Amino acid sequence: MIAENEARKLSDAILLRCKGNQAEITFQFNDAALTRFANNIIHQNVAERDAEVTVRYFIGKQIGTASTNRLDEAGLDELVKHARTNAKASPKIRIIRLTRSGFCSASGHLG
């Protein structure tokens, strides 16, 4: 898990890369640990931390999504680039708007 101020910095860095287009950012943080015992003693102790960020990128009525677990500058560049490319390749939906709360609502059909 990262601190709230670090998550805000990451969000700001991603939104700057979106260049004025609307985007929805989702973070997922996982901590996992495993301890194995043999003959009543700890045989192996393993811990892992992982973070994933997903961006839904909006270009007009098109939406593209991309995810990564790379939180460095190059990883964020690539993340937004892939989301933008996916949005450009997606079909347009009839109505879409992103509210201030970040909730996306869509109606109509694809096409």
DSSP file (Angstrom, degrees, kcal/mol; ACC not computed):
  #  RESIDUE AA STRUCTURE BP1 BP2  ACC     N-H-->O    O-->H-N    N-H-->O    O-->H-N    TCO  KAPPA ALPHA  PHI   PSI    X-CA   Y-CA   Z-CA
    1    1 A M              0   0    0      0, 0.0     2,-0.3     0, 0.0    50,-0.0   0.000 360.0 360.0 360.0 142.0    0.0    0.0    0.0
    2    2 A I        -     0   0    0      1,-0.1    27,-0.0     2,-0.0     5,-0.0  -0.778 360.0 -93.6-111.2 160.8    1.2    3.5   -0.7
    3    3 A A     >  -     0   0    0     -2,-0.3     4,-2.0     1,-0.1     3,-0.3  -0.276  34.4-112.6 -69.2 157.1    0.4    6.7    1.1
    4    4 A E  H  > S+     0   0    0      1,-0.2     4,-2.4     2,-0.2     5,-0.2   0.878 116.7  54.5 -59.2 -40.2   -2.4    8.9   -0.1
    5    5 A N  H  > S+     0   0    0      1,-0.2     4,-1.9     2,-0.2    -1,-0.2   0.856 107.9  50.0 -66.1 -32.8   -0.1   11.7   -1.1
    6    6 A E  H  > S+     0   0    0     -3,-0.3     4,-2.3     2,-0.2    -1,-0.2   0.895 109.9  50.4 -69.1 -39.6    1.9    9.3   -3.3
    7    7 A A  H  X S+     0   0    0     -4,-2.0     4,-2.6     1,-0.2    -2,-0.2   0.890 110.1  50.9 -64.2 -38.7   -1.3    8.0   -4.9
    8    8 A R  H  X S+     0   0    0     -4,-2.4     4,-2.8     2,-0.2    -1,-0.2   0.895 108.6  51.5 -65.6 -39.5   -2.3   11.7   -5.6
    9    9 A K  H  X S+     0   0    0     -4,-1.9     4,-2.4     2,-0.2    -2,-0.2   0.921 111.4  47.4 -62.4 -43.4    1.1   12.3   -7.2
   10   10 A L  H  X S+     0   0    0     -4,-2.3     4,-2.2     2,-0.2    -2,-0.2   0.921 112.2  50.1 -63.1 -43.7    0.7    9.3   -9.5
   11   11 A S  H  X S+     0   0    0     -4,-2.6     4,-2.8     1,-0.2    -2,-0.2   0.933 111.7  47.8 -59.8 -46.7   -2.8   10.4  -10.4
   12   12 A D  H  X S+     0   0    0     -4,-2.8     4,-2.2     1,-0.2    -1,-0.2   0.902 110.5  51.9 -61.3 -41.4   -1.6   13.9  -11.2
   13   13 A A  H  X S+     0   0    0     -4,-2.4     4,-1.1     1,-0.2    -1,-0.2   0.880 112.7  45.5 -63.9 -37.6    1.3   12.5  -13.3
   14   14 A I  H  X S+     0   0    0     -4,-2.2     4,-0.9     2,-0.2     3,-0.3   0.929 111.6  51.0 -70.5 -45.5   -1.2   10.4  -15.3
   15   15 A L  H ><>S+     0   0    0     -4,-2.8     3,-0.6     1,-0.2     5,-0.6   0.861 105.9  55.9 -63.0 -35.5   -3.7   13.2  -15.8
   16   16 A L  H ><5S+     0   0    0     -4,-2.2     3,-1.0     1,-0.2    -1,-0.2   0.877 105.5  52.6 -61.3 -36.3   -1.0   15.5  -17.1
   17   17 A R  H 3<5S+     0   0    0     -4,-1.1    -1,-0.2    -3,-0.3    -2,-0.2   0.693  96.9  67.6 -72.5 -18.4   -0.2   12.9  -19.7
   18   18 A C  T X<5S-     0   0    0     -4,-0.9     3,-1.9    -3,-0.6    -1,-0.2   0.581  94.9-144.5 -79.3  -9.6   -3.8   12.8  -20.8
   19   19 A K  T < 5 -     0   0    0     -3,-1.0    -3,-0.1    -4,-0.4     3,-0.1   0.865  67.9 -39.8  50.5  50.8   -3.5   16.3  -22.1
   20   20 A G  T 3 <S+     0   0    0     -5,-0.6    -1,-0.3     1,-0.3     2,-0.2   0.267 106.8 123.1  88.7 -12.7   -6.9   17.6  -21.2
   21   21 A N  S <  S-     0   0    0     -3,-1.9    -1,-0.3    -6,-0.1    38,-0.1  -0.539  70.1-101.7 -78.4 150.3   -8.9   14.4  -22.1
   22   22 A Q        +     0   0    0     36,-0.4    36,-2.6    -2,-0.2     2,-0.3  -0.411  46.1 177.5 -70.5 147.2  -11.0   12.9  -19.4
   23   23 A A  E     -A   57   0A   0     34,-0.2     2,-0.5    -2,-0.1    34,-0.2  -0.995  25.2-146.7-149.8 150.2   -9.6    9.8  -17.7
   24   24 A E  E     -A   56   0A   0     32,-2.3    32,-2.6    -2,-0.3     2,-0.5  -0.983  19.5-160.9-117.1 129.3  -10.6    7.5  -14.9
   25   25 A I  E     -A   55   0A   0     -2,-0.5     2,-0.4    30,-0.2    30,-0.2  -0.937   7.2-173.5-116.7 131.4   -7.7    6.1  -12.8
   26   26 A T  E     -A   54   0A   0     28,-2.6    28,-2.7    -2,-0.5     2,-0.4  -0.989   5.6-161.7-124.9 130.0   -8.0    3.0  -10.6
   27   27 A F  E     -A   53   0A   0     -2,-0.4     2,-0.4    26,-0.2    26,-0.2  -0.870   5.0-172.9-108.1 143.9   -5.2    1.8   -8.3
   28   28 A Q  E     -A   52   0A   0     24,-2.5    24,-2.6    -2,-0.4     2,-0.4  -0.982   3.0-171.6-135.7 125.7   -5.0   -1.7   -6.8
   29   29 A F  E     -A   51   0A   0     -2,-0.4     2,-0.4    22,-0.2    22,-0.2  -0.958   3.1-170.7-119.7 133.6   -2.4   -2.6   -4.2
   30   30 A N  E     -A   50   0A   0     20,-3.0    20,-2.6    -2,-0.4     2,-0.5  -0.984  10.4-173.3-128.3 132.2   -1.7   -6.2   -3.0
   31   31 A D  E     +A   49   0A   0     -2,-0.4     2,-0.4    18,-0.2    18,-0.2  -0.994  15.2 177.1-118.1 126.6    0.4   -7.4   -0.2
   32   32 A A  E     -A   48   0A   0     16,-2.9    16,-3.1    -2,-0.5     2,-0.3  -0.982   4.9-179.0-131.8 143.0    0.8  -11.2    0.0
   33   33 A A  E     -A   47   0A   0     -2,-0.4     2,-0.4    14,-0.2    14,-0.2  -0.989   6.0-170.7-141.6 150.0    2.8  -13.3    2.4
   34   34 A L  E     -A   46   0A   0     12,-3.0    12,-3.1    -2,-0.3     2,-0.4  -0.994   1.7-170.4-142.7 131.5    3.4  -17.0    2.8
   35   35 A T  E     -A   45   0A   0     -2,-0.4     2,-0.4    10,-0.2    10,-0.2  -0.992   8.4-161.7-123.8 126.9    5.1  -18.9    5.7
   36   36 A R  E     -A   44   0A   0      8,-3.3     7,-3.3    -2,-0.4     8,-1.6  -0.888   5.1-157.0-109.3 138.5    5.9  -22.6    5.3
   37   37 A F  E     +A   42   0A   0     -2,-0.4     2,-0.3     5,-0.3     5,-0.2  -0.883  12.4 178.0-113.6 144.8    6.7  -24.8    8.3
   38   38 A A  E >  S-A   41   0A   0      3,-2.5     3,-1.3    -2,-0.4    -2,-0.0  -0.966  75.9  -4.6-143.2 129.3    8.7  -28.0    8.4
   39   39 A N  T 3  S-     0   0    0     -2,-0.3     3,-0.1     1,-0.3    -1,-0.0   0.885 129.0 -59.0  53.8  42.5    9.4  -30.0   11.6
   40   40 A N  T 3  S+     0   0    0      1,-0.2     2,-0.3     0, 0.0    -1,-0.3   0.674 118.3 100.3  63.2  21.4    7.7  -27.2   13.7
   41   41 A I  E <  S-A   38   0A   0     -3,-1.3    -3,-2.5     0, 0.0     2,-0.5  -0.942  85.6 -93.6-129.4 157.2   10.1  -24.5   12.5
   42   42 A I  E     +A   37   0A   0     -2,-0.3    -5,-0.3    -5,-0.2     3,-0.1  -0.566  41.4 175.3 -70.4 121.4    9.8  -21.8    9.8
   43   43 A H  E     +     0   0A   0     -7,-3.3     2,-0.3    -2,-0.5    -6,-0.2   0.802  66.3   6.9 -95.3 -38.1   11.2  -23.3    6.6
   44   44 A Q  E     -A   36   0A   0     -8,-1.6    -8,-3.3     2,-0.0     2,-0.4  -0.986  55.7-170.7-151.5 135.4   10.4  -20.5    4.2
   45   45 A N  E     +A   35   0A   0     -2,-0.3     2,-0.4   -10,-0.2   -10,-0.2  -0.980  15.8 175.1-130.2 118.4    9.0  -17.0    4.6
   46   46 A V  E     -A   34   0A   0    -12,-3.1   -12,-3.0    -2,-0.4     2,-0.3  -0.968   6.7-178.7-128.5 137.6    8.0  -15.1    1.4
   47   47 A A  E     -A   33   0A   0     -2,-0.4     2,-0.4   -14,-0.2   -14,-0.2  -0.988   2.9-172.6-134.7 146.9    6.3  -11.7    1.0
   48   48 A E  E     -A   32   0A   0    -16,-3.1   -16,-2.9    -2,-0.3     2,-0.4  -1.000   7.7-164.9-140.8 139.5    5.3   -9.8   -2.1
   49   49 A R  E     +A   31   0A   0     -2,-0.4     2,-0.3   -18,-0.2   -18,-0.2  -0.982  15.3 174.9-121.3 136.4    4.0   -6.3   -2.8
   50   50 A D  E     -A   30   0A   0    -20,-2.6   -20,-3.0    -2,-0.4     2,-0.4  -0.991  12.1-166.4-141.1 148.9    2.4   -5.4   -6.1
   51   51 A A  E     -A   29   0A   0     -2,-0.3     2,-0.4    18,-0.2   -22,-0.2  -0.987   4.7-172.8-133.2 143.4    0.7   -2.3   -7.4
   52   52 A E  E     -A   28   0A   0    -24,-2.6   -24,-2.5    -2,-0.4     2,-0.4  -1.000   5.2-163.6-137.3 138.7   -1.4   -2.0  -10.5
   53   53 A V  E     -AB  27  68A   0     15,-2.7    15,-2.0    -2,-0.4     2,-0.4  -0.981   4.8-165.9-122.6 135.2   -2.9    1.2  -12.1
   54   54 A T  E     -AB  26  67A   0    -28,-2.7   -28,-2.6    -2,-0.4     2,-0.5  -0.965   3.2-162.4-120.4 135.9   -5.7    1.1  -14.7
   55   55 A V  E     -AB  25  66A   0     11,-2.8    11,-1.8    -2,-0.4     2,-0.6  -0.973   9.6-162.0-120.7 129.7   -6.6    4.1  -16.9
   56   56 A R  E     -AB  24  65A   0    -32,-2.6   -32,-2.3    -2,-0.5     2,-0.4  -0.967  21.1-160.5-104.7 118.8   -9.8    4.5  -18.8
   57   57 A Y  E     -AB  23  64A   0      7,-3.5     7,-2.4    -2,-0.6     2,-0.5  -0.863   2.2-153.4-109.6 129.9   -9.1    7.2  -21.4
   58   58 A F  E     + B   0  63A   0    -36,-2.6     2,-0.5    -2,-0.4   -36,-0.4  -0.903  17.1 175.8-111.5 125.4  -11.9    9.2  -23.1
   59   59 A I  E >  S- B   0  62A   0      3,-2.4     3,-2.1    -2,-0.5     2,-0.4  -0.922  71.3 -61.8-122.5 102.4  -11.7   10.8  -26.5
   60   60 A G  T 3  S-     0   0    0     -2,-0.5   -38,-0.1     1,-0.3    36,-0.0  -0.442 121.3 -14.6  58.7-115.5  -15.1   12.2  -27.3
   61   61 A K  T 3  S+     0   0    0     -2,-0.4    32,-2.5    -3,-0.1     2,-0.4   0.082 119.4  94.7-106.4  21.7  -17.3    9.2  -27.3
   62   62 A Q  E <   -B   59   0A   0     -3,-2.1    -3,-2.4    30,-0.2     2,-0.4  -0.894  55.6-160.3-114.2 145.1  -14.6    6.6  -27.5
   63   63 A I  E     -B   58   0A   0     28,-0.4     2,-0.4    -2,-0.4    -5,-0.2  -0.982   7.1-175.5-127.8 135.3  -13.0    4.8  -24.5
   64   64 A G  E     -B   57   0A   0     -7,-2.4    -7,-3.5    -2,-0.4     2,-0.4  -0.979   7.4-160.6-127.2 145.0   -9.7    3.0  -24.2
   65   65 A T  E     +B   56   0A   0     -2,-0.4     2,-0.3    -9,-0.2    -9,-0.2  -0.953  13.7 166.5-125.7 143.0   -8.4    1.1  -21.2
   66   66 A A  E     -B   55   0A   0    -11,-1.8   -11,-2.8    -2,-0.4     2,-0.3  -0.984  12.0-162.2-150.0 152.7   -4.8    0.0  -20.3
   67   67 A S  E     +B   54   0A   0     -2,-0.3     2,-0.3   -13,-0.2   -13,-0.2  -0.954  11.0 168.7-135.0 153.7   -3.2   -1.3  -17.1
   68   68 A T  E     -B   53   0A   0    -15,-2.0   -15,-2.7    -2,-0.3    -2,-0.0  -0.985  33.9-150.3-155.1 160.1    0.3   -1.6  -15.8
   69   69 A N  S    S+     0   0    0     -2,-0.3     2,-0.7   -17,-0.2   -18,-0.2   0.226  74.4 101.7-112.5   9.7    2.3   -2.4  -12.7
   70   70 A R        +     0   0    0      5,-0.1     9,-0.1   -17,-0.1   -17,-0.1  -0.854  44.5 176.9 -92.9 114.6    5.1   -0.1  -13.8
   71   71 A L        +     0   0    0     -2,-0.7    -1,-0.1     4,-0.1     2,-0.1   0.240  44.1 106.5-104.7  11.9    4.8    3.1  -11.8
   72   72 A D  S  > S-     0   0    0      1,-0.1     4,-2.4     4,-0.0     5,-0.2  -0.342  88.7 -96.0 -83.0 172.8    8.0    4.8  -13.1
   73   73 A E  H  > S+     0   0    0      1,-0.2     4,-2.3     2,-0.2     5,-0.2   0.902 125.2  47.6 -57.1 -46.1    7.9    7.7  -15.6
   74   74 A A  H  > S+     0   0    0      1,-0.2     4,-2.3     2,-0.2    -1,-0.2   0.887 111.2  51.9 -64.9 -38.4    8.4    5.5  -18.6
   75   75 A G  H  > S+     0   0    0      2,-0.2     4,-2.2     1,-0.2    -1,-0.2   0.893 110.6  47.3 -64.4 -40.5    5.7    3.0  -17.4
   76   76 A L  H  X S+     0   0    0     -4,-2.4     4,-2.2     2,-0.2     5,-0.2   0.876 110.5  52.9 -69.4 -37.6    3.2    5.9  -17.0
   77   77 A D  H  X S+     0   0    0     -4,-2.3     4,-2.2    -5,-0.2    -2,-0.2   0.942 112.7  44.5 -58.3 -47.9    4.1    7.2  -20.4
   78   78 A E  H  X S+     0   0    0     -4,-2.3     4,-2.6     2,-0.2     5,-0.2   0.878 109.8  56.5 -65.8 -39.1    3.4    3.8  -22.0
   79   79 A L  H  X S+     0   0    0     -4,-2.2     4,-2.3     1,-0.2    -1,-0.2   0.949 111.7  40.8 -57.5 -52.5    0.2    3.3  -20.0
   80   80 A V  H  X S+     0   0    0     -4,-2.2     4,-2.7     1,-0.2     5,-0.2   0.877 113.0  55.5 -67.5 -37.3   -1.4    6.5  -21.3
   81   81 A K  H  X S+     0   0    0     -4,-2.2     4,-2.4    -5,-0.2    -1,-0.2   0.926 110.7  44.6 -60.2 -45.1   -0.1    5.9  -24.8
   82   82 A H  H  X S+     0   0    0     -4,-2.6     4,-2.6     2,-0.2    -2,-0.2   0.902 113.3  50.1 -67.4 -40.9   -1.7    2.4  -24.9
   83   83 A A  H  X S+     0   0    0     -4,-2.3     4,-2.2    -5,-0.2    -2,-0.2   0.913 112.4  48.0 -63.1 -41.6   -5.0    3.8  -23.4
   84   84 A R  H  X S+     0   0    0     -4,-2.7     4,-2.4     2,-0.2    -2,-0.2   0.928 112.3  48.7 -63.9 -45.6   -5.1    6.6  -26.0
   85   85 A T  H  X S+     0   0    0     -4,-2.4     4,-1.4     1,-0.2    -2,-0.2   0.906 111.8  49.5 -60.4 -43.0   -4.4    4.1  -28.8
   86   86 A N  H  X S+     0   0    0     -4,-2.6     4,-0.7     1,-0.2    -1,-0.2   0.876 109.7  51.8 -65.7 -37.4   -7.1    1.8  -27.6
   87   87 A A  H >< S+     0   0    0     -4,-2.2     3,-1.0     1,-0.2    -2,-0.2   0.928 108.1  51.0 -64.3 -44.2   -9.6    4.7  -27.4
   88   88 A K  H 3< S+     0   0    0     -4,-2.4    -1,-0.2     1,-0.3    -2,-0.2   0.814 112.7  47.3 -62.5 -29.4   -8.8    5.7  -30.9
   89   89 A A  H 3< S+     0   0    0     -4,-1.4    -1,-0.3    -5,-0.2    -2,-0.2   0.547  95.7  95.3 -88.9  -7.9   -9.4    2.2  -32.1
   90   90 A S  S << S-     0   0    0     -3,-1.0     2,-0.1    -4,-0.7   -26,-0.1  -0.474  80.7-105.6 -86.5 155.0  -12.7    1.7  -30.2
   91   91 A P        -     0   0    0      0, 0.0   -28,-0.4     0, 0.0     2,-0.2  -0.383  40.4-104.1 -71.7 156.6  -16.2    2.2  -31.5
   92   92 A K        -     0   0    0    -30,-0.1    19,-1.7    -2,-0.1     2,-0.3  -0.580  29.5-146.0 -80.4 142.6  -18.1    5.3  -30.5
   93   93 A I  E     -C  110   0B   0    -32,-2.5    17,-0.2    -2,-0.2     3,-0.1  -0.765  20.5-116.6-105.7 160.4  -20.9    5.0  -28.0
   94   94 A R  E    S+     0   0B   0     15,-0.7     2,-0.4    -2,-0.3    14,-0.2   0.938  89.8   7.7 -65.5 -54.4  -24.0    7.2  -28.1
   95   95 A I  E     +C  107   0B   0     12,-1.5    12,-1.3   -34,-0.1     2,-0.3  -0.995  66.7 162.4-134.2 133.1  -23.7    9.2  -24.8
   96   96 A I  E     +C  106   0B   0     -2,-0.4     2,-0.3    10,-0.2    10,-0.2  -0.983   2.8 166.9-149.2 138.9  -20.9    9.3  -22.3
   97   97 A R  E     -C  105   0B   0      8,-1.5     8,-2.0    -2,-0.3     2,-0.6  -0.989  23.9-145.3-150.1 146.4  -20.0   11.7  -19.6
   98   98 A L  E     -C  104   0B   0     -2,-0.3     6,-0.2     6,-0.2     2,-0.1  -0.955  23.5-148.7-111.9 119.1  -17.6   11.6  -16.7
   99   99 A T    >   -     0   0    0      4,-2.1     3,-1.8    -2,-0.6    -2,-0.0  -0.282  30.5-100.1 -83.2 170.9  -18.8   13.4  -13.6
  100  100 A R  T 3  S+     0   0    0      1,-0.3    -1,-0.1     2,-0.1    -2,-0.0   0.816 122.5  60.4 -60.3 -30.1  -16.7   15.2  -11.0
  101  101 A S  T 3  S-     0   0    0      2,-0.1    -1,-0.3     1,-0.1     3,-0.1   0.614 118.0-112.5 -74.0 -10.0  -17.0   12.2   -8.7
  102  102 A G  S <  S+     0   0    0     -3,-1.8     2,-0.4     1,-0.3    -2,-0.1   0.412  70.7 140.6  94.6  -2.6  -15.3   10.1  -11.4
  103  103 A F        -     0   0    0     -5,-0.0    -4,-2.1   -79,-0.0     2,-0.5  -0.602  40.7-149.1 -78.0 131.7  -18.4    8.0  -12.1
  104  104 A C  E     -C   98   0B   0     -2,-0.4     2,-0.4    -6,-0.2    -6,-0.2  -0.862  12.6-170.4-103.1 130.9  -18.8    7.3  -15.8
  105  105 A S  E     +C   97   0B   0     -8,-2.0    -8,-1.5    -2,-0.5     2,-0.4  -0.971   6.5 176.4-121.8 138.5  -22.3    6.8  -17.2
  106  106 A A  E     +C   96   0B   0     -2,-0.4     2,-0.3   -10,-0.2   -10,-0.2  -0.988   2.8 177.7-137.3 146.6  -23.1    5.6  -20.7
  107  107 A S  E     +C   95   0B   0    -12,-1.3   -12,-1.5    -2,-0.4   -13,-0.2  -0.931  44.4  42.4-141.0 167.9  -26.3    4.9  -22.5
  108  108 A G  E    S-     0   0B   0     -2,-0.3     2,-0.3   -14,-0.2    -2,-0.1  -0.622  85.4 -67.6  94.8-158.4  -27.3    3.8  -25.9
  109  109 A H  E     -     0   0B   0     -2,-0.2   -15,-0.7   -17,-0.0     2,-0.2  -0.856  46.7 -90.0-132.0 164.7  -25.5    1.1  -27.9
  110  110 A L  E      C   93   0B   0     -2,-0.3   -17,-0.2     1,-0.2   -18,-0.0  -0.484 360.0 360.0 -71.8 145.1  -22.2    0.6  -29.6
  111  111 A G              0   0    0    -19,-1.7    -1,-0.2    -2,-0.2   -18,-0.2   0.415 360.0 360.0 131.7 360.0  -22.0    1.8  -33.1
